[in-house]
Amino acid sequence: MTSNGPYRATGGRLALGIVLALLVGALTPLLTVLEMSVLMPVVLPGGVFMVFLFCYAGPLPAWLFTIVHLAAAGALLGEHFLLMLLVSGTVPALLCMRMIALKRPFFEQMKLGVAAFLGGMLLAVTIAYLSFGGNMIERVADTLKAQFALMPDAFFTPFVDMINSAMSTGIPGVKVMTVQSYRAQVSGILDLMSEVYQQSLPGALLSGAALTGVLSVLWGNWLQARHGLATNESYVGPTRWFLPRNVTLGLTLMWVAAFILSQTGYAQGETVYYTVYSLASLAFFIQALGALDRFFFRRGTPDGRRRALLVIALILGLLFRFINTLLFAIGAGSALFGSHGAFRRPLPSGNDDDTQQ
């Protein structure tokens, strides 16, 4: 069954959506600061969650979340960051919500959604440059330090407990790390991060923006499909995700050119290389997830387990460099030499289709 517009929840789901809008909306600016402080791809949680609430509980919780999210950003981070989050996350999310409601073809949504979040991030960086001047990275690092110091201890407690659990010696009551020691370590790291930020932050921002677009379009349309509101064109499962040949070749050539530039001694060569590598890594990372989904699909793995395995792979790839590198290699091999690879003639499509799952 299909129908026009987003899912409009009532009763318990609407109430839960409102509660999530209030709670998560207040936390998302802090999550963004935490992402930037550890230089992982800066996925914009405000953009992703806005689309999620729109498709899970309807327009009211989505708009409530947006108001709370931006108000919290202004109160905690200041007007400059509020404006940056508005253009980088909220406005592109509105475009994704519109495309989802209109049931535009899935890969058209993906292309425009990724482009919108990338464009929004570039505009946010422009705002940061105009606000902070030529020493933008250093000023941003100082701002991150200040805001990190203001975060409540309760925000870090689950993360510290997870570290202690993972590194426990098995002796009850022994703690490897406390919230205070974690704060001290991160603060010390941030003191040394200016040069690293110069090289790494542009790639982390752009790759995170692109990933935000992918997650927003995928999650939103998947929820629409679960509610019976999607069509075969508006939601396409990961088993049918393939990088276009021109994208694969273009990213590969850019990666090689950036690597050569980084070896020439050019002052900004390392920054250029890391930025290009971050974008190429993300593209091949997504290709790898599609390849893994096709592998599990052909082995008859149940749908729920397949989805769980892909989510686990996504999280591990974002958190651990070794897993990320492994998925990068799998994705690059699939994009270049797989059944739809740049150096292979596409094979007739079979039954690798989970568009209605």
N, C-alpha and C positions, 0 to 999 in steps of 0.2 A: 504494500500500500504506500502511496505517496500523496503528499498534499503540499500546499504552498506555505511558506513561512517557517519560522523556527518552532521547536517544540515548546509548548506552553504548559508548564507543569501546574498542578494544583495540589492542595493539601500538604502532605508531608514533604514531598520533593521541593515544593516552592519554599516551605519554611526552612528546610535544610540549606537551600540555595542562598537564602537571605542571611542565615547564620554564617555560612562560609564566606559570603561577600564581606561581612563585617570583620571576621577574624583574619582571613587571608589578606584582605585589602589593607589592613593595618600593618601586616608583616612584609608585604612584597618589596617595599623600598629597602628594608634591611636585608632581605635576601639578595637583592641586586648588589648592594654594597659588599656583602660577603662574597659573592661570585667574583667581583672585581678584585677583591683583596687577595684571592688565591689564584687569580689569572686563569681560571677555567673559562671555556666559552661562555660569554655572558648572555645566557638565555634570559629573555625578558619575561619574568613570571607574570607581570601585569598584563601583557598582551595575550599570553597563552591562557591564563585563567579567565580573562574576560570572555574569550571565545568559548571556553569550556562551559562557563555558567550560562551563556546565551543558549547553548545547545542542550545543556543538561536541565536547566530549571527555568529558562525563558528570559525575556528581555529585562524584567524588573530587577532580578538579582545582578544581572550583568551591569546595568547602569548604576545600581547601588554600589557594587564593587568598585567601579570606575571612580565614583565620587570619593569613596573612602581611601582608595589607593592614592589618588592624586593629592587629597588633603593631607594624608600621612607623609607623602613625599615632600610637600611644601613645608610641613611643620618640622620634619626631622632633618631634611637635607637642604632646604632653602629654595627660593624661587627659580634659580637657574636649573637645578636638577629637576624640579617639577616640570618645567618647560621641556627639558630634554626627554624625560619619561613620557610626556604627552605626545611629542612628535615621533619618538622612536617606538613606542609601544601601543598607545591608545589609538592613534589615528590609523595605523596599519591594521590593528585588530578590527576596527569598524569596517574596513574594506573587506576583510576576511568574513566577518559576520554577514555582510551584504551578499557576498558571492555564495556563501553557504545557503542563505535563505532563498536565493534565486536558483539554486541547484545548477550552477555553472559547471561545465565539464571539469573533472577533477584535476587534470594536469594543467588546465588553464588557471584554475584556482591556485595550484601550487606555484606556477610560474609568477603570477601576479602577486601572490602573497609574499613569497620570498623577496621579490623585487621591492615591494612596499616596505617591508621591514628593513631591508638593506638601505633603501633611500631614506627612511626615517632615521636610521642610525647615523648615516652620513650627515643629515641635517642636525642631529643632536651633537655630533662632534664639531660641526661648524659653530653651533651655539656655545659650546664649551670653549672653543678657540676665541670667539668674540668676547666671552665673559672673563676668561682667565689670561688671555694674551699668549705670547710666545712660549712661556714656561707652563703651558697647559698641563702637561703630564705631571710635572712636579706639584702644581697646585692641586690637581686631582688627587694625587697620592696623599698630600697633606690633608685634604678634605676627608679622604677615606680613613686616615688615622684618627682624625677628630671624631668622626661619626662612629667608628669602630669602638672607640673608648666610651661612647655614650650608650652603646647597646646594653640592655640589662643582662645580668648573669644568667637568668632563666632561659634566655635565647640560646646560650651555648651549652647548657647542661646536657641536653640529649646527645649532642655531638661528642662532648667529652666523655659521657658515660659509654658511648659506643666504642670510643678509642680504648678506654679502660677495659671494657669487656673483651675486645679483640686482643689486647696485649697483656691480659691478666696472667699472673704467674700461678694462679690457682689457689693462692692464699687468701682466705676471706678477709675483707677489710682493707687490703692493700690497693692503693690507687697509683697508677702510673702517671696520671695527669690530673690537675685540678683546673677549674675555670680560670683562676688567677694565673697559673703557669701557662695556660693556653693563650691568654691575653698577652702575657709578656713575650711569648715566642712570636706571635703574629705581629705585635708592635715592633719587635726587633727586626723582623723580616721586612716590614714596610719601610723601616729606616734605610734599608739597603736596596729598595726596589726601584729607585728612580731610573737607573740605567736599564734594568730588566723591563720596566714599564715602557720605556722608549721603544724597545724592540718588540714586545709581546702584546701590549694592550690593543693596538689597532687590529691585529689578527683575532684576538679574543672577542673584541666587540663585533667585528664583521661576521665572523663565523657563528657567534652566538645569535646575531640578528637573523642570519639565514636559517639557523636551526629553529628559531622561534617561529618563523614563517612555516616551516615544514610541520612542526608539532601542532600549530594552531589549525592549519588546514586539515591535517590527518585526524586529529582528535575530534574536531568539530564535526566533520563529515562522518566519522565512525559512529559518533553518538546519534547523528541523524539517521544513519542506517539502522542502529539498534532500535530507534523509535519508529521505524518503518516510513521515514520521511525522505529517504535518499532514493536516487535512481541508479541504474547501472552505470551511468555516465558521471554522476556527481560524487560517487565514492568508488575508488579502486583500491583493492587491498595490496599490501606490499609484495605479494607474489608476482604482480605485474609491473613492478617498478624497475625501470631500466634507464640509465643515463643515456641521453641522446649522443650519437656518435660525435657530433661537432663539439658538444660540451666536454666529453671525455678527452678528445684530442686537444682542445683548447686549453683545458686545465693542465694536461700533461706537458704541453709545450711551455706554458707559463711557469710551471714548476721548475722545469729544466733551465729556462732562461733566468729565473730568479736565483736559482742555485749558482749558476755561473756568475751572475752579478755579485752575489755575496762573497765570491772568492777573489774579486778584483780589487778589494780594498776600498770600494766606494763607501762613504760614510754611512749612508742609509741602507746599504745592501742587506744587512742582517734583518732590518725591519721589513724591507720589501719581501725577503725570502720567507720570513715567518708568517707574514700576512697571506701571501699566496699559498704557502703550505697549509695554513689553517683552513682556507676555503677549499683547497683540493682535498684535504684530509676529511673535511665534513662531507663533501660530495661522495667520495669513495666509501666513507663510513656508512652513509645511507644506502649506497649500492650493496654493501656487505650485508646490511640488515635484510634487504630484499632477497639476496642470494641465500641467506640462512633460512628465511621464511619459505622459499621455494624448496630448499632441501628438506625441511621438516614436513612440508605439505606432501611431497612425494613419498615420504616415509610413513604417511598416514598418521602423523602426530595430531592429537585432538586440538581443536581450535584454541581452547583456553590455555593449554600448555604452550602452544606456539606463541601466543601473545605474551604470556609470562616470560618465556625465554627471550623474546625480542626486547622486552622492557628491561630485563636483567642485563642483556648485552649492551643496551643503550646506556644504562647507568654506569656499568663497569667501564665502558669505553670512555665516558666523560671523566671518571674519577681516576683511572689508572692508565699511565702512559703506555705500558706494555700491551694492555688489551687494546688500546686505541691504535697502536702501531700494527698489531695483528689484524684488526678489522680493516685498517687502511690497506694492508697487503691483499687481503681477501677481496675487498671492494675493487681495488685497482686491477687485480687479475680478472675479476668478473667483468668489469667495464671494458677491458681491452680485449680479452680472449674468450669471454663467455658466449652463450648462445646468441645474445644480442650485442656482443662486443664490437668495439670499433674496428677490429681486425678480423671479424668473422661475419659471414653473410647470415642475416637473421633467419632462424628456422621457423617453420610454420608454427603458429601458436597452438598449444595443446590445451590441457585442462587446468593450467596453473592460474586459477582464478578464485579469489575468495571475496569478490566484491560484495557479496551479500552476507558475509559473516561478521 
